[in-house]
Amino acid sequence: NNRNEPATNTDIHFAERQDDFTWLYRGKVNGVNTPELEGCPTMDQSGRMFFVSPRNYAKTLSTIYTGIFKAGNVTEVRLVDSISRREPGIVNFDVDVSPDGKMLIFVDSRFKPGGGPQSAVLVMADWDGTRFVRMADSARLLSEVNQAAAWQYAPTISADKLTLYFTRFDRHSRFKGPQIYRVTRPATDAPFGQLVHLAGLGDYVEGSAFSADERLLYFHRKDGNRFDLQAIPVR
């Protein structure tokens, strides 16, 4: 919706699908936007939407919210504070929910006082029947994904939870900007394996998301001063 610049009020918007590459813009989502930043929306098959907002971070040390989406409106908005570390300076962002609504993948990031992120790693949480809780073996399952010298963010998980796409930004790599990677695993209790870089997408690409049938992977690419949405077949 914009570049998240400090002078801009970042809100969540939506569009309705006509076909794979044609979407009709419908405006802002009602019930979620405030004068603070709102972004990174994700939704499960039942219409449970999750998004990020620092609107109450100073009081709650939490930034991920959920609500029920229907026809451009979100109701029953509440904080998902059960996954927060409740540690000053640690901010969660870029949440993704699995299609069945039983897993969240999000970012743990340490922010500089009054500045931007110093680190960003992915974390997994499971639904325990009443709330989401961080998985005790999340670090093991994501050991091939999280790299201390880089930022890992913008995850998207497949319906069977065996394929994960994410974005990595590494200042020391040969790439000019962030890049998209894929990892897979044989079972849900197994760690994700070796990284596969999605080459040829562009110098600055990030923010991948599956189509509902997982035939396509959507992402955005920076071309000059403009960000465009792109899609490629999932192989």
C-alpha positions in Angstrom: 0.0 0.0 0.0 3.0 2.3 0.5 6.6 2.2 1.5 6.0 2.4 5.3 7.7 5.8 5.4 7.3 7.7 8.7 5.2 10.5 7.2 2.8 8.0 5.6 -0.2 6.4 7.4 0.2 2.8 6.3 -3.2 1.0 6.1 -4.5 -2.4 5.0 -6.4 -2.4 1.6 -8.0 -5.3 -0.3 -8.9 -6.4 -3.8 -11.2 -9.1 -5.1 -9.8 -11.8 -7.5 -11.3 -12.0 -11.0 -8.6 -14.4 -12.3 -5.0 -15.2 -11.5 -3.7 -11.9 -12.8 -6.8 -9.6 -12.6 -7.8 -8.2 -9.2 -10.4 -5.4 -8.6 -9.3 -2.9 -5.9 -12.0 -2.4 -3.3 -10.4 0.1 -0.9 -9.4 0.0 2.7 -10.4 -2.8 5.0 -12.8 -1.6 7.6 -12.3 -2.3 11.3 -8.5 -2.6 11.4 -6.9 0.7 10.4 -5.8 3.4 12.8 -3.4 6.4 12.6 -0.7 3.9 13.4 0.9 1.5 10.9 -1.2 -1.6 10.0 0.2 -4.1 7.6 1.3 -7.7 6.8 -2.3 -9.2 6.6 -2.8 -12.9 6.3 -5.9 -15.1 6.5 -6.8 -18.7 7.0 -9.5 -20.6 5.1 -12.2 -19.8 7.7 -11.7 -16.0 7.3 -9.6 -15.5 10.5 -7.3 -12.6 9.6 -4.0 -11.7 11.3 -2.1 -8.5 10.9 0.6 -6.3 12.5 0.2 -3.0 14.2 2.3 -1.3 16.9 -0.7 0.8 18.0 -0.4 -0.5 21.7 3.2 -1.7 21.7 4.3 0.7 24.5 1.7 -0.8 26.9 1.5 -4.4 25.7 4.9 -5.1 24.0 2.8 -7.0 21.5 2.1 -6.2 17.8 0.1 -9.0 16.2 -3.7 -8.8 16.1 -6.5 -11.1 14.8 -10.1 -10.6 13.7 -12.8 -12.1 11.4 -12.8 -10.8 7.8 -16.0 -10.7 5.7 -16.7 -8.6 2.7 -14.0 -6.0 3.5 -14.9 -5.7 7.1 -13.1 -7.1 10.1 -14.8 -7.7 13.5 -13.8 -9.1 16.8 -10.3 -7.5 16.6 -8.1 -8.6 19.5 -4.4 -8.8 20.4 -2.5 -12.1 20.0 -0.4 -11.5 23.0 0.3 -15.1 23.8 3.2 -15.3 21.3 4.9 -12.1 22.4 8.2 -12.3 24.4 7.0 -9.2 26.3 10.6 -7.9 26.1 11.2 -4.2 25.4 12.9 -3.7 22.1 11.6 -7.1 20.7 9.0 -6.5 18.0 7.0 -9.2 16.1 6.1 -8.5 12.4 5.4 -10.2 9.1 3.0 -12.8 10.4 1.7 -15.7 8.3 -1.1 -18.2 9.2 -1.4 -21.7 7.8 -4.6 -22.3 5.7 -6.0 -24.5 8.5 -5.5 -21.7 11.1 -3.4 -23.9 13.4 0.1 -22.4 12.9 1.6 -19.0 12.9 5.0 -18.0 11.6 6.2 -14.6 12.4 9.4 -12.5 13.0 11.2 -11.8 16.2 13.1 -8.6 15.7 15.3 -6.5 18.0 14.9 -2.8 17.3 17.3 -0.1 18.0 16.0 2.5 20.5 14.1 5.0 18.2 15.4 3.2 15.1 15.0 0.2 12.9 15.6 -3.5 13.2 19.0 -4.9 14.2 18.0 -8.6 13.7 15.1 -10.6 12.3 14.5 -14.4 12.7 11.4 -16.5 12.0 9.5 -18.2 14.8 6.7 -20.8 14.7 3.7 -21.1 17.0 1.0 -23.7 17.3 -2.7 -23.5 18.3 -3.2 -25.4 21.6 -7.0 -25.3 21.5 -7.3 -21.9 23.2 -4.4 -19.8 22.1 -1.2 -19.7 20.0 2.0 -20.7 21.8 5.5 -20.7 20.6 6.7 -24.1 19.6 9.4 -25.4 21.9 11.5 -26.7 19.0 10.9 -23.8 16.7 14.7 -22.9 16.6 15.5 -26.5 15.6 12.9 -26.6 12.9 14.1 -23.4 11.4 17.8 -23.8 12.0 18.5 -23.8 8.2 16.4 -20.8 7.7 17.6 -18.3 10.4 21.0 -16.8 9.8 22.4 -14.5 12.4 24.1 -12.2 9.9 20.9 -11.7 7.8 17.3 -10.7 8.3 14.6 -13.4 7.7 11.1 -12.2 7.2 7.8 -12.4 5.1 7.1 -16.1 5.5 4.4 -18.1 3.7 3.7 -21.7 4.6 2.0 -24.3 2.4 -1.3 -26.1 3.5 0.6 -29.3 4.3 3.2 -27.2 6.3 6.0 -28.9 4.4 7.1 -26.0 2.2 8.1 -22.6 3.4 8.9 -19.5 1.4 10.5 -16.5 3.0 12.6 -13.4 2.3 16.2 -12.8 3.4 18.1 -9.6 3.3 21.8 -10.0 3.7 24.1 -6.9 3.4 27.1 -9.2 2.8 25.6 -11.2 0.0 26.1 -10.6 -3.7 22.5 -9.4 -4.1 21.6 -5.7 -4.1 18.4 -6.2 -2.2 16.3 -8.9 -0.4 15.7 -12.2 -2.1 13.1 -15.0 -1.8 14.0 -18.6 -0.7 12.3 -21.9 -0.4 12.8 -24.7 2.1 11.0 -28.0 2.4 10.8 -30.9 4.9 9.6 -34.5 4.8 7.3 -34.3 7.8 5.9 -31.6 10.2 8.2 -32.7 13.1 11.3 -32.5 10.9 13.4 -29.4 10.4 13.3 -27.6 7.1 16.2 -28.6 4.8 18.6 -26.8 2.5 17.7 -23.4 1.2 16.8 -23.0 -2.5 17.2 -19.5 -3.9 14.5 -18.4 -6.3 16.9 -17.0 -8.9 16.0 -14.6 -11.7 13.1 -12.8 -10.0 14.9 -9.4 -9.8 17.4 -7.5 -7.7 14.9 -6.5 -5.0 12.1 -9.0 -4.4 10.2 -9.9 -1.2 6.9 -10.7 0.4 5.8 -13.9 -1.2 2.3 -15.4 -0.8 0.6 -18.5 -2.2 -2.5 -18.4 -4.3 -5.3 -20.3 -2.7 -4.7 -23.4 -4.8 -0.9 -23.0 -4.4 -0.3 -23.0 -8.1 1.1 -19.5 -8.0 3.5 -17.6 -5.8 2.8 -13.9 -5.6 5.5 -11.4 -4.5 6.5 -7.8 -5.0 9.5 -6.5 -6.9 11.1 -3.1 -6.9 11.5 -1.7 -10.4 13.2 1.7 -10.2 11.2 3.7 -7.7 8.1 1.5 -8.1 7.0 -1.7 -6.4 4.9 -4.1 -8.6 3.1 -7.3 -7.8 4.3 -10.3 -9.7 3.4 -14.0 -9.9 5.3 -17.1 -10.9 4.2 -20.8 -11.1 5.0 -22.9 -8.1 7.4 -25.7 -9.2 
